[in-house]
Amino acid sequence: MEQSLYAAVARLEYERRRYLRSYFQSLGIPLGQGQPRVLAYLLEAGASSQKGLSQVCGVGESTLSRSIDRLAEAGLVVRTAAPGSRRSLEITLTEKGKSTAEQLTAAFRHEDGLLSAALDGHTREEVISLLTAMTRALRSAAPYRPEESAPAEQEP
C-alpha cells in the first residue's frame, strides 16, 4: 500500500520532535506548541508581536499565548509595550533566552544536516521547493468541505 503525503509528513514531524525533545528539555525549554520555533524566530528577528509570531510559527494565537506564558515563566522571553502602541505587546528574548535560542538553532542546523544527507541524490533546494509548493497549495485552497469533490490525483 502506498503511503500518503499526509502520513509521510506527519511521521517526519513526529521523528523530528522525538529526535530533539530530550535536548530541548535539557535546555529548559518548556515543550509544547511551537516554543522552539518561537525562540529561533526571535533570535533572528529580535522582537515580534504575538500575531506575527503566530503567523510565522504556524500556531494559533490562543495556543501561542499559552506558549509565550510558559517561555516567560522559564525566563526565556519578556513582553513589553510595543513602540508607538499602548495596546500591543512585543515579545523579545531575555539574555537567557538568547543563549538558549543559539543552542537550539545549532541543534536545528545539525538536524538539517542529517535530513539533507538522507536525500539520496535530490538536492536540499528541490525538497524545500516541493514542500513550499505544497504549503502554498494548502494555504490558497478553500477550507475543506466533505460535500465538495476531492481534487483528482495527478500522474507523477
N, C-alpha and C positions, 0 to 999 in steps of 0.2 A: 504494500500500500504506500502510495506517495505521501510524503509529509507536506502539510500545508505551510504556506508562508507564515501564517499566524503562529503555528506551533513552533516553527524554527526560530522565529524572532523571540517568542516567549521563553523558549529554552535557553537561548543565548543570554537574555537578560537575567534569567534565574542563575545561570552559571557565573555570569559577571558578578552578581551580588554575592554569591557564595564564595567566590574567589577572594574578594576584598573585605568581606564582612569582619573577620576577626582582626585584620589590620586596622580597619576604621574604628573598631571598638577599642583597640589598644591606644588609639589617638584621643579617645574620649569623645568621639563624635556620636551623638545620640542618633541611632539609626531609625529611620522612618521614611517618610515620603520626601525624597529629594535633598536631604541635608548635605550630602557630599557635593551634589551639583550646585547648591546654593553657595557653599563655601568656595568652590572652584570659580564660579562666575564672579563672585565679589572680589576675589583675588585679582581677576583680570580687569573688572570694570571699576573697582574702587568703591562704588556705592550704587544702590538701586532702590527704587520704590518696591513695595510688596507686589504691586500689579505687574511691574516689569519683570521681577523675579519669577512670578507665576507663569508668565508667557515664555520666558527663556528656558525655564526648567521643566515646563510641561506638567505643572502641578496646580490644581485648583486653588483659588485664593484662600478659602477657609482652611484647607489642609495645609497650605503653605504658612498660614498664620500660626497654626499649632507647631509646625516645624521650626519656625523662627523663634517661637516662645522657648522651645527646647534648646535651641542653639544659644539663645540669650542666657538661659539658666545655666548652661555649661560654660558661660563666659567667652563664647566664640564670636558673638555679634552684639551690636547695640543698635537701638532705634533712636534716631534723633529727628528733630523737626527738619523738614526739607527746606533748603534755602528758597525764600520767596513764597512759601506756603505755610499757613498756620495749621492747616488740616492734614497735610500729607506728611508721612514719616519716611525717612530714608534709612535703609539698613546698611551698616558698614561692619567690617571686621574689626575686632579688637586686636591687640598685638598677639595674644594667644591664638586668636582666630587666623591671623596671617600665617603664623608659624605652622599651625595645623593644616591650613589650606595648601601651603607649599609642599608639605609632606604628602598630602593626598593627591595633589596634581602629579607628583613624581610617581605615585602608585598608578594613576591613570595612564601616564606615559608608558610605564612598564607593561601594563595590561595591553595597551595599544600595540606595543611591540610584539607581544605574544600572539595577539589576534592577527596582526599583519603577517607574521611568519607562517601562519596556518593557511594563507590564501592560495598556496599552490599554483603559482603562475599568474594569478589575477593580481592586478595592481590595487593597492590601497585606494587610489583615486577612483578606480572603476567601482569598487564596492561602495565607497562613500557616495558616488554619483547615483548608483542604483537605489541605495537606501534613501537618499534625498528625494529622488523621483517618487518613491513610494510614499514618503511623508507628504509631499506636495499633493499627490493624488488623494490621500485621505483628507488633508486639510481643505481641499477645494470641493470635495464631494458633499452633497446634501446629507444630512443625518440619515442613518439607516432607518428604513421603514419596512417591516416584513411584507406589507401588501405590495411593495414595488418589486419588480423582477430584478434578479441578480444580473450583474454585467456578464457578458459572455466571456468565457475563458479565451485567452489569446494563445495562439500557437507559439512555441519557443523560437 
